[in-house]
Amino acid sequence: RSNEPFYAFPSGYVVLESALRREVVPYLNERQARRVEEVEGEIARMRKLRSGPGRNPYETAKDDFDVENLQTELDGLIAAECPLTGSVMVQSIDRGFSDDDDDE
């Protein structure tokens, strides 16, 4: 997807948001994983609400501010560290590199 957000890590790796989420969420604790779902749902709801008719500039600006705060929280949950050089890599060391069951 050409518009998809990405994360650039100090390690030099750049990861698309969807791929990062797919790799990191399984290693979050239950509370963190639940919060990721809540924040993503709230962001989607607010973006839909923002595009609705009859929104005044103040409401739109407040929604933008709230979405930005939620996005920052989401960033902290899924992009706290590089998935290829951080604890996720260490925790997944017993996993193969391929998702193809034929390789196992």
C-alpha positions as CSV (number, residue, x, y, z in Angstrom):
1,R,0.0,0.0,0.0
2,S,1.6,3.2,-1.1
3,N,-0.1,5.4,1.6
4,E,0.7,3.0,4.5
5,P,2.5,4.5,7.5
6,F,5.9,3.1,8.3
7,Y,8.4,3.2,11.2
8,A,12.1,3.9,10.9
9,F,14.2,2.6,13.8
10,P,17.6,3.7,15.0
11,S,18.9,0.2,13.9
12,G,18.3,1.4,10.3
13,Y,15.4,-0.9,9.6
14,V,12.1,0.5,8.2
15,V,8.9,-1.4,8.8
16,L,5.4,-0.9,7.4
17,E,2.8,-0.4,10.1
18,S,0.8,-3.5,9.2
19,A,3.9,-5.7,9.2
20,L,5.1,-4.3,12.5
21,R,1.7,-4.8,14.1
22,R,1.6,-8.4,12.8
23,E,5.0,-9.2,14.3
24,V,4.8,-7.3,17.6
25,V,1.2,-7.8,18.8
26,P,1.6,-11.6,19.5
27,Y,4.4,-10.7,21.9
28,L,2.5,-8.1,23.9
29,N,0.9,-9.0,27.2
30,E,-2.8,-9.3,27.2
31,R,-3.4,-5.8,28.6
32,Q,-1.2,-4.2,25.9
33,A,-2.7,-6.3,23.1
34,R,-6.2,-5.3,24.2
35,R,-5.2,-1.7,24.4
36,V,-3.8,-1.8,20.8
37,E,-7.3,-3.0,19.7
38,E,-9.0,-0.3,21.7
39,V,-6.8,2.5,20.4
40,E,-7.1,1.3,16.8
41,G,-10.9,1.2,17.1
42,E,-11.0,4.6,18.7
43,I,-8.8,6.1,15.9
44,A,-11.0,4.6,13.2
45,R,-14.2,5.8,15.0
46,M,-12.8,9.3,15.3
47,R,-11.6,9.5,11.7
48,K,-15.1,8.5,10.5
49,L,-16.7,11.0,12.8
50,R,-14.4,13.7,11.7
51,S,-15.4,13.2,8.1
52,G,-19.1,13.5,9.0
53,P,-21.3,16.4,8.0
54,G,-21.9,19.3,10.3
55,R,-18.6,19.3,12.2
56,N,-17.4,22.8,13.1
57,P,-13.7,23.7,13.0
58,Y,-13.3,23.5,16.8
59,E,-14.7,19.9,16.8
60,T,-12.5,18.9,13.9
61,A,-9.4,20.4,15.5
62,K,-10.2,18.6,18.8
63,D,-10.7,15.3,17.0
64,D,-7.4,15.8,15.2
65,F,-5.7,16.4,18.5
66,D,-7.3,13.3,20.0
67,V,-6.4,11.2,17.1
68,E,-2.8,12.4,17.3
69,N,-2.6,11.5,21.0
70,L,-4.1,8.1,20.3
71,Q,-1.6,7.5,17.4
72,T,1.2,8.4,19.8
73,E,0.0,5.8,22.3
74,L,-0.3,3.2,19.5
75,D,3.2,4.1,18.4
76,G,4.5,3.5,21.9
77,L,2.8,0.1,22.1
78,I,3.8,-1.4,18.7
79,A,7.0,0.6,17.9
80,A,8.8,0.8,21.2
81,E,11.7,-1.1,19.7
82,C,12.8,-2.5,16.4
83,P,11.2,-5.9,15.8
84,L,14.4,-7.2,14.1
85,T,16.9,-6.2,16.8
86,G,14.9,-5.9,20.0
87,S,13.2,-8.2,22.4
88,V,10.7,-9.5,19.9
89,M,13.5,-11.0,17.9
90,V,14.9,-12.6,21.0
91,Q,11.5,-14.0,22.0
92,S,10.8,-15.4,18.6
93,I,14.2,-17.1,18.2
94,D,12.6,-20.5,18.1
95,R,10.3,-19.5,15.1
96,G,11.4,-20.2,11.6
97,F,11.9,-17.3,9.1
98,S,9.2,-18.6,6.8
99,D,5.4,-18.8,7.4
100,D,5.3,-21.7,4.9
101,D,4.5,-25.0,6.7
102,D,6.3,-26.9,4.0
103,D,9.6,-25.6,5.3
104,E,9.2,-27.2,8.7
